[in-house]
Amino acid sequence: MTIWTDLTGIPFALDFVDAGGVRTRALTAGPKDGTPVVFLHGTSGHLEAFSRNIAPHVRAGLGCHAIDMLGHGYTDKPDYRYEIPRYVEHLIAYLDAQDIETAHLVGESLGGWVAGWLASEQPERVKSLQLVAAGGTKANPEIMNRIKTSTTEAVIQDNIELTRKRLHLLMFDGERNVSDELVQLRHAIYHTPEFVANLPNLLSLQEMEVRERNLMRPERLASITVPTLVVWGNENPFGDIPEATAMHEAIPNSRLELIGQCGHWPQHEQAAWFNQLSIDFIHANSQ
């Protein structure tokens, strides 16, 4: 399977949207009057992280949006540090540009951090929240250095095997779940001049001082009132199960789902399981 065969048989468009002055790459799919679902990827990622999820959600009658977040993929890269309020501002601008008053948010890693922050501050914009291997609740120097080093090596050195290694780091079973196409796409993104120049801004959350002031602390998690699903892979290389459990326990009335043989991309590695879980959760909270 390839990214484009994942999308076979559904109506979709890949275009750029002006989100508050930021030219934002967006994949939109499904009925225009369908319940809006917005998918948000992780650090140094791009919208193709959800290629295995869009078609099943569309077939369930949902209107899907997957974007390259601020400074990522082929979205504009303004020259400032990308802290969580900046990402939230960009996400709100995208929702406004698409006339979306409230949406179901599916955020993986950094995307979950951003979605959770928005839900804590403007719950009226969030119908439900899925925190998929979400980051932002801890500042672990070892993990922060792993993210920063592996990404920097893959960007600075024009060696496609380093990009492959960076993607394998996300997976429990990289041989099965990291296609040559995915590697080639990310390698192309990593080596655009704009991405290279912008890398320090993109990785600023891996600096301790910056991360500390952006953490999703327990009191912020406790303020989240929208229906919330926490999804975690048992083999997540960037956070152990207790991190997911603590997130679940801090968010009132949230639900925790763990999946085995899965790393940092549950939506990709365990797509069939995840899609049914996500669709059922969205439908249950669409009234």
C-alpha positions as CSV (number, residue, x, y, z in Angstrom):
1,M,0.0,0.0,0.0
2,T,1.1,3.6,-0.6
3,I,-0.1,6.9,0.7
4,W,-2.2,7.5,-2.4
5,T,-3.8,4.1,-2.5
6,D,-4.7,4.6,1.1
7,L,-6.9,7.5,-0.3
8,T,-8.4,5.5,-3.2
9,G,-12.1,5.7,-3.6
10,I,-12.9,8.8,-1.6
11,P,-13.3,12.5,-2.6
12,F,-10.4,14.6,-1.4
13,A,-8.4,17.7,-2.2
14,L,-4.8,18.7,-1.4
15,D,-4.5,22.5,-1.4
16,F,-3.2,25.5,0.5
17,V,-5.3,27.5,2.9
18,D,-4.6,31.0,4.2
19,A,-4.7,30.5,8.0
20,G,-4.2,34.0,9.5
21,G,-1.5,34.8,6.9
22,V,0.2,31.4,7.1
23,R,0.0,29.4,3.9
24,T,-1.0,26.1,5.2
25,R,-1.0,22.8,3.3
26,A,-4.2,20.9,4.0
27,L,-5.8,17.7,2.9
28,T,-9.6,17.8,3.0
29,A,-11.8,14.8,2.4
30,G,-15.4,13.7,2.8
31,P,-18.8,15.4,2.8
32,K,-18.6,19.2,3.2
33,D,-21.5,19.0,5.6
34,G,-19.9,16.1,7.5
35,T,-19.0,16.5,11.2
36,P,-15.5,18.2,11.1
37,V,-12.5,16.1,12.3
38,V,-9.0,17.7,12.3
39,F,-5.9,15.5,12.4
40,L,-2.7,17.0,13.8
41,H,0.7,15.3,13.4
42,G,3.8,15.2,15.6
43,T,7.2,17.0,15.7
44,S,8.9,17.3,12.3
45,G,5.9,15.4,10.8
46,H,3.4,16.2,8.1
47,L,-0.2,15.4,7.2
48,E,0.6,12.0,5.6
49,A,1.0,10.6,9.1
50,F,-2.8,10.1,8.8
51,S,-2.9,8.5,5.4
52,R,-4.3,5.2,6.8
53,N,-7.0,7.0,8.7
54,I,-8.7,9.5,6.3
55,A,-10.6,7.1,4.1
56,P,-12.2,5.1,7.0
57,H,-13.3,8.3,8.7
58,V,-14.7,9.6,5.4
59,R,-16.7,6.4,4.8
60,A,-18.1,6.9,8.3
61,G,-19.6,10.2,7.1
62,L,-17.1,12.6,8.6
63,G,-15.5,15.7,7.1
64,C,-11.8,15.2,7.5
65,H,-9.0,17.8,7.6
66,A,-5.3,16.9,8.0
67,I,-2.8,19.8,8.0
68,D,0.9,20.4,8.0
69,M,1.1,22.4,11.3
70,L,2.9,25.7,11.7
71,G,6.5,25.4,10.4
72,H,6.1,21.8,9.3
73,G,5.8,20.0,6.0
74,Y,5.0,22.5,3.2
75,T,3.3,25.0,5.5
76,D,4.9,28.4,5.9
77,K,7.8,28.8,8.3
78,P,7.7,32.2,9.9
79,D,10.9,33.0,11.8
80,Y,10.1,32.7,15.5
81,R,10.2,29.9,18.1
82,Y,7.3,27.5,17.8
83,E,5.8,27.4,21.2
84,I,2.5,25.8,22.0
85,P,0.4,29.1,22.0
86,R,1.8,29.8,18.5
87,Y,0.6,26.4,17.2
88,V,-2.8,26.9,18.9
89,E,-3.1,30.4,17.2
90,H,-2.4,28.8,13.9
91,L,-4.9,26.0,14.4
92,I,-7.6,28.4,15.4
93,A,-6.8,30.5,12.3
94,Y,-7.2,27.3,10.2
95,L,-10.6,26.5,11.8
96,D,-11.7,30.1,11.1
97,A,-10.5,30.0,7.5
98,Q,-12.6,26.8,7.0
99,D,-15.6,28.2,8.8
100,I,-15.4,25.4,11.4
101,E,-16.9,26.6,14.7
102,T,-16.1,23.4,16.6
103,A,-14.3,20.2,15.6
104,H,-13.3,16.8,16.8
105,L,-9.5,17.0,17.2
106,V,-7.2,14.0,16.7
107,G,-3.7,14.9,17.8
108,E,-0.7,12.7,17.7
109,S,2.4,13.5,19.8
110,L,3.0,17.3,19.4
111,G,-0.5,17.4,17.7
112,G,-2.0,16.1,20.9
113,W,-0.2,18.7,23.0
114,V,-1.6,21.5,20.8
115,A,-5.1,20.0,20.7
116,G,-5.1,19.5,24.5
117,W,-4.0,23.1,25.0
118,L,-6.7,24.5,22.8
119,A,-9.3,22.3,24.6
120,S,-8.1,23.6,28.0
121,E,-8.5,27.3,26.9
122,Q,-11.3,27.3,24.4
123,P,-13.5,24.2,24.9
124,E,-16.2,25.7,22.7
125,R,-13.9,25.1,19.7
126,V,-13.4,21.4,20.5
127,K,-16.2,18.8,20.2
128,S,-14.0,15.9,21.4
129,L,-10.3,15.3,21.9
130,Q,-8.1,12.4,21.1
131,L,-4.6,12.4,22.6
132,V,-2.7,9.9,20.6
133,A,0.7,9.3,22.2
134,A,0.5,13.0,23.1
135,G,3.5,14.9,24.3
136,G,3.9,17.8,26.6
137,T,3.3,16.5,30.1
138,K,6.9,15.7,30.9
139,A,10.4,17.2,30.3
140,N,12.6,14.2,30.0
141,P,16.1,15.3,28.9
142,E,17.0,11.9,27.4
143,I,13.9,11.8,25.2
144,M,14.2,15.4,24.3
145,N,17.8,14.9,23.2
146,R,16.8,11.8,21.2
147,I,14.2,13.8,19.3
148,K,16.5,16.7,18.7
149,T,19.5,14.7,17.7
150,S,17.8,12.2,15.4
151,T,15.9,15.0,13.7
152,T,18.9,17.2,13.3
153,E,21.1,14.4,11.9
154,A,18.4,13.5,9.3
155,V,18.0,17.2,8.2
156,I,21.6,18.3,8.2
157,Q,23.1,15.3,6.5
158,D,21.8,14.4,3.1
159,N,21.6,10.7,3.8
160,I,18.2,9.2,3.2
161,E,19.0,6.3,5.6
162,L,19.0,8.8,8.5
163,T,15.5,9.8,7.5
164,R,14.5,6.2,7.4
165,K,16.1,5.7,10.9
166,R,14.2,8.7,12.2
167,L,10.9,7.2,11.0
168,H,11.8,3.7,12.3
169,L,12.3,5.3,15.7
170,L,8.5,6.0,15.8
171,M,7.5,2.4,15.2
172,F,7.4,-0.9,17.0
173,D,7.7,-2.6,13.6
174,G,9.5,-0.2,11.3
175,E,10.1,-2.8,8.6
176,R,6.4,-3.3,8.0
177,N,5.2,0.2,8.7
178,V,7.8,2.5,7.1
179,S,7.5,2.5,3.4
180,D,10.1,3.7,0.9
181,E,7.5,6.3,-0.2
182,L,7.1,7.7,3.3
183,V,10.9,7.9,3.7
184,Q,11.3,9.7,0.3
185,L,8.5,12.2,1.2
186,R,10.0,13.1,4.6
187,H,13.5,13.2,3.1
188,A,12.2,15.7,0.5
189,I,10.6,17.8,3.2
190,Y,13.6,17.7,5.5
191,H,15.9,19.0,2.7
192,T,13.9,22.0,1.5
193,P,16.0,25.1,2.2
194,E,13.1,26.5,4.3
195,F,12.9,23.5,6.5
196,V,16.7,23.4,7.1
197,A,16.8,27.1,8.0
198,N,13.8,26.8,10.3
199,L,15.0,23.7,12.2
200,P,16.0,25.5,15.4
201,N,12.6,27.1,15.7
202,L,10.9,23.8,15.1
203,L,12.9,22.0,17.7
204,S,12.7,24.8,20.3
205,L,10.4,22.7,22.5
206,Q,13.3,20.3,23.0
207,E,15.1,23.0,24.9
208,M,14.5,22.6,28.7
209,E,13.7,26.3,29.4
210,V,11.2,26.5,26.5
211,R,9.6,23.2,27.2
212,E,9.1,24.0,30.9
213,R,7.0,27.0,30.2
214,N,4.9,25.1,27.7
215,L,4.2,21.9,29.7
216,M,0.7,20.5,30.0
217,R,0.8,20.5,33.8
218,P,-1.8,18.6,35.9
219,E,-3.9,21.7,36.6
220,R,-4.2,22.4,32.9
221,L,-5.1,18.8,32.2
222,A,-7.7,18.9,35.0
223,S,-9.3,21.9,33.3
224,I,-10.2,19.9,30.1
225,T,-13.9,19.4,30.1
226,V,-14.5,18.0,26.6
227,P,-14.8,14.2,26.0
228,T,-11.3,12.9,25.9
229,L,-9.7,9.7,24.6
230,V,-6.1,8.9,25.5
231,V,-4.5,6.4,23.1
232,W,-1.1,4.9,23.8
233,G,1.2,2.2,22.3
234,N,2.7,-0.2,24.8
235,E,6.1,0.2,23.1
236,N,6.1,4.0,22.8
237,P,9.8,5.0,22.6
238,F,9.0,8.6,23.8
239,G,6.9,7.8,26.9
240,D,6.1,4.9,29.1
241,I,2.5,3.7,30.0
242,P,2.6,5.5,33.4
243,E,2.8,8.8,31.4
244,A,-0.5,7.9,29.6
245,T,-2.1,6.7,32.9
246,A,-1.2,10.0,34.6
247,M,-2.7,12.0,31.7
248,H,-5.9,9.9,31.8
249,E,-6.2,10.3,35.6
250,A,-5.7,14.1,35.4
251,I,-8.4,14.7,32.8
252,P,-11.9,14.3,34.3
253,N,-14.0,11.6,32.8
254,S,-11.4,10.7,30.2
255,R,-10.9,7.2,28.7
256,L,-7.6,5.4,28.3
257,E,-6.9,2.8,25.5
258,L,-3.6,0.9,25.3
259,I,-2.5,-1.2,22.3
260,G,0.3,-3.8,22.1
261,Q,2.9,-4.1,19.4
262,C,2.8,-0.4,18.8
263,G,5.2,2.5,19.2
264,H,4.6,6.2,18.8
265,W,2.2,6.1,15.8
266,P,-0.9,4.0,16.9
267,Q,-3.0,5.6,14.2
268,H,-0.5,4.1,11.6
269,E,0.8,0.9,13.1
270,Q,-2.5,-0.3,14.4
271,A,-4.7,1.5,11.9
272,A,-7.7,-0.9,11.7
273,W,-8.0,-0.9,15.5
274,F,-7.5,2.8,15.8
275,N,-9.9,3.8,13.1
276,Q,-12.8,1.9,14.6
277,L,-12.0,3.2,18.1
278,S,-11.7,6.8,16.8
279,I,-14.9,6.7,14.6
280,D,-16.9,5.2,17.5
281,F,-15.7,7.8,19.9
282,I,-16.4,10.7,17.5
283,H,-19.9,9.4,16.7
284,A,-20.6,8.9,20.4
285,N,-19.7,12.6,21.0
286,S,-21.3,14.3,18.0
287,Q,-24.7,15.2,19.4
